[in-house]
Amino acid sequence: MSINTVSGIVALKSPSHAGDSRIADLDELAKFHIAQKPFGVRWVYARALLILHWLTLDVQGGGSSSSSGSGIIGGVNSEKEGDLSRSFNSIISASDPNGYLKSTSFGAELLQLWKSCLILPMSRRVGEID
């Protein structure tokens, strides 16, 4: 197992997803979602985290290594019995744009990795403050 490859990192972090036949295709898709420049040498790790996030969401929605799930991930928000009506919580909200990533531990780790790669502007003041 190599931790220099997406499949190696997936196998290390989640052995249950290691044999998923979609990893190579998901990696190609992840390359469109994650730019290499901000992550630098951590780009492979970032792609692996995104793939693990997708696979975890898929399993939560009833998917398997050969088919996607129903996509129902959030818990039941409200339910009505007469003329059956059911709504589910959403993992994406206007108040928290990172809710989608925070919905799995792998997504939360990707978000933290992304924040650690940001170079934020800093100001320096020289001399006395009057």
C-alpha positions as CSV (number, residue, x, y, z in Angstrom):
1,M,0.0,0.0,0.0
2,S,1.3,3.4,-1.0
3,I,0.3,6.6,0.7
4,N,1.5,8.5,-2.4
5,T,-1.5,7.4,-4.4
6,V,-5.2,8.1,-3.9
7,S,-6.1,4.4,-3.8
8,G,-3.4,3.8,-1.2
9,I,-4.7,6.6,1.0
10,V,-8.3,5.4,0.6
11,A,-7.2,1.9,1.7
12,L,-5.4,3.3,4.7
13,K,-8.1,5.6,5.9
14,S,-11.1,3.4,5.2
15,P,-10.3,-0.3,4.4
16,S,-14.0,-0.9,3.7
17,H,-13.8,1.4,0.7
18,A,-10.5,0.1,-0.6
19,G,-12.0,-2.4,-3.0
20,D,-14.5,0.0,-4.6
21,S,-14.2,-0.3,-8.3
22,R,-15.1,3.4,-8.8
23,I,-12.0,4.9,-7.1
24,A,-10.1,5.6,-10.4
25,D,-13.1,7.3,-12.0
26,L,-13.9,9.3,-8.9
27,D,-10.3,10.4,-8.8
28,E,-10.6,11.8,-12.3
29,L,-13.8,13.6,-11.2
30,A,-12.0,14.9,-8.0
31,K,-9.4,16.5,-10.2
32,F,-12.1,18.8,-11.6
33,H,-13.3,19.7,-8.1
34,I,-10.0,20.4,-6.4
35,A,-7.3,22.6,-7.8
36,Q,-3.7,21.5,-7.4
37,K,-2.2,24.8,-6.7
38,P,-3.7,25.6,-3.3
39,F,-2.9,22.1,-1.9
40,G,0.5,21.7,-3.5
41,V,2.1,18.5,-2.3
42,R,-1.1,17.7,-0.4
43,W,-3.2,17.5,-3.6
44,V,-3.3,13.7,-3.7
45,Y,-4.4,13.6,-0.1
46,A,-7.1,16.2,-0.7
47,R,-8.5,14.2,-3.6
48,A,-8.5,11.0,-1.5
49,L,-10.4,12.8,1.2
50,L,-13.0,14.1,-1.3
51,I,-13.4,10.6,-2.7
52,L,-13.8,9.1,0.8
53,H,-16.4,11.8,1.5
54,W,-18.4,10.9,-1.6
55,L,-18.2,7.2,-0.9
56,T,-19.3,7.7,2.7
57,L,-22.3,9.8,1.6
58,D,-23.1,7.2,-1.0
59,V,-23.1,4.4,1.6
60,Q,-25.3,6.6,3.9
61,G,-27.8,6.9,1.0
62,G,-27.9,3.1,0.5
63,G,-25.2,2.8,-2.2
64,S,-22.6,0.1,-2.7
65,S,-19.3,-0.3,-4.6
66,S,-21.2,-1.0,-7.8
67,S,-24.2,1.3,-7.6
68,S,-25.1,4.7,-6.1
69,G,-27.6,5.1,-3.3
70,S,-30.8,7.0,-3.1
71,G,-29.1,10.2,-2.0
72,I,-31.2,10.6,1.1
73,I,-28.6,11.5,3.7
74,G,-30.2,13.8,6.2
75,G,-32.5,12.7,9.0
76,V,-36.2,13.1,8.8
77,N,-37.1,16.7,9.4
78,S,-40.9,16.4,9.5
79,E,-43.4,13.7,8.8
80,K,-47.2,13.7,8.3
81,E,-49.2,10.6,8.4
82,G,-52.4,11.4,6.5
83,D,-51.6,11.6,2.8
84,L,-48.1,10.7,3.8
85,S,-45.7,13.6,3.6
86,R,-42.1,13.4,4.6
87,S,-39.2,15.9,4.4
88,F,-35.5,15.4,5.2
89,N,-32.8,17.7,6.6
90,S,-30.5,19.2,4.1
91,I,-26.8,19.1,4.5
92,I,-26.4,22.3,2.5
93,S,-27.7,25.5,4.0
94,A,-27.4,29.2,3.3
95,S,-26.1,29.8,6.8
96,D,-23.3,27.3,6.5
97,P,-21.8,26.9,3.0
98,N,-19.5,24.2,4.3
99,G,-22.3,22.0,5.6
100,Y,-21.9,19.6,2.7
101,L,-18.3,18.9,3.6
102,K,-19.0,18.8,7.4
103,S,-21.5,16.0,6.9
104,T,-18.7,13.4,7.0
105,S,-15.5,13.2,8.9
106,F,-13.5,13.0,5.6
107,G,-15.2,16.1,4.3
108,A,-14.5,17.9,7.6
109,E,-10.8,16.9,7.4
110,L,-10.7,18.1,3.7
111,L,-12.1,21.4,4.9
112,Q,-9.5,21.7,7.6
113,L,-6.7,20.8,5.2
114,W,-7.9,23.4,2.7
115,K,-8.0,26.1,5.5
116,S,-4.4,25.1,6.5
117,C,-3.2,25.7,2.9
118,L,-4.7,29.2,2.6
119,I,-2.2,32.0,2.8
120,L,-4.0,34.8,4.5
121,P,-2.9,38.4,4.2
122,M,-1.3,39.9,7.3
123,S,-0.5,43.4,8.1
124,R,2.6,44.5,10.0
125,R,2.8,47.8,11.7
126,V,6.3,49.3,12.4
127,G,6.8,51.8,15.2
128,E,4.8,53.2,18.0
129,I,1.0,53.4,17.9
130,D,0.0,56.9,19.0
